Amino acid sequence: MMKAAKTIESIEQELIDDFSLFETWEEKYEYLIDLGKKLTPLDATYKTDEYKIKGCQSSVWIHSSYKDGLVYFEGDSDAIIVKGLVSLMIMVLSGQSPKDIVDAPLQFIEKIGLSSHLAQTRSNGLRAMIKQMKMDAGAWGIKN
């Protein structure tokens, strides 16, 4: 089995380092918004209820695919901050093995302070997004 170029942990550490460069939450939100703007647009085919994350206040769609033992994610949201969160999760989890995705504790969310700075509804949505991505990865792991 091929190993992903970077581990989930190393990507998380890079993000922790990136976020530590910003002094205020305003700057961190700007960075999140920029990440969202750089997200590859999701094909309209996947902007359906089937791919919509339940439990998010704004609309979030996540699509996964499987190639050469690795799971790839793409996604989108109609809210700019949430789109940044989608981008973060894709950066961390896409291109990893199903097992690594399912087992990832994803501590960077806590470490960059996101969990304490997001509104409750956004935190719930982020948890729902992570849960769905892990379920998708688990399903790919079982199928293959």
N, C-alpha and C positions, 0 to 999 in steps of 0.2 A: 504494500500500500504506500502510495506517495505521501510524503509529509508536506503539509502546507508550508509555504515560504516563511510565514511568521505565525507564531503561536497566538492564541487568543490572549494569553497573559502579556505577551510582548506588545501587542497592539493596544491593550488596555493601558499598559505603562506609558506608551507614547502619548495616548490621549490624556492621561493624568498629567504628564509633563507639559503638554500643550496647554491644558486648562490652567496650570499653575502659573503660566506666563501672564495671565490676566489678573488685574488687581480687583476689579469690581465685577459684580454680577451682571451689570449692564454690558461690560465688555465680553463676558462669557456668553451672554445671550446673543450678542452680535456675532460671535464666532459660531454659535449653534446655527443661527440664521444663515450665515455664509455656507456652512456645511450643507444645509438644506438646499440652498440655491445651486450647489454643485452636483446634487444628486441627479443621476441619469433619469430622465423622464420615464415613467412607467407606461408601458403600452396600454392603450385604452381597453384592450381585451381583458386585462386583469383588474380594471376598476369596476368590479362587480361585487355583489354581496358575497359570492363564494370566497373572495380574497380579502374581504373587509374584516378588520379586527373588531371583534365584539368587545365592548367595554371602553372604547375610546369615545370621548366627547366629540372630537372632530373626526372626520373621515380619514381612516388609515387603511391602506391596502398593502399586503405583503404577498409576494409570489416567490416560491422557491423552485429550484430545479436541481438536478443531480447529475454530476459528470465526473467520471474518473475517481469515484470514491469520495467526492467532496460535494457539499451542499452550497448552492449559490442563491443569494437573496436579492430581490429588487423590490422597491417599494415607493410609496408616495403618500402625501397627505395634503389636505386642503388648508392646513394651518401652518404658518411659517416656522414657528418654534417646534412643532411636532414633526415637521418635515426634517428639521435638524436632528431630532431624536431618532427618526427612522434612519437617517444617514449614519449616525453614530453606531446604531445597532448593526447596520449592514457592514460598516467598516470592520467591526469587531468579529462578527459571526460568519460573514460570507467567505466561501473558499476554505472552510474548515470541514473536518470529518463529522458525520452525524454524532458520534460518541463524544467528541470534544465539545460540540455545541450543547448537547444535552447535559453534559457534566460541568459546563462552565459556571462558576459561582458569580461571575460578572460583578466583581467588587468595585470596578472603576466608577460605577454610578454613584456609589456611596462616597468614594474617595475624591471625586471632583466636586462633590457637594450637591449633585443634581437632586438627590432624593429629598434634601431639606429645602431646596429652593424652588422646586416645582409645585404648582398648585396641586391640591389633593386629586382633582380630576385628571390632571396630566400624569401624575404619579401612577394612578390606577391604570391609565391608558398605556403607559410605558410598561407596566407589569403585564398587561394583557398582550402587548406586542411581543415581549420576551417569551411569554408562555406559548404563544402561537408559533414563534420561530423555533422554539425547542421542540414543540409537538411535530412541526413539519420535519425537522431534522431527524427526530425519532422515527417518524414514519418512513423516511428515506432509508434509514438504517435497517429497518425491518424488511422493507421491500427488496433491498439489494444485498 
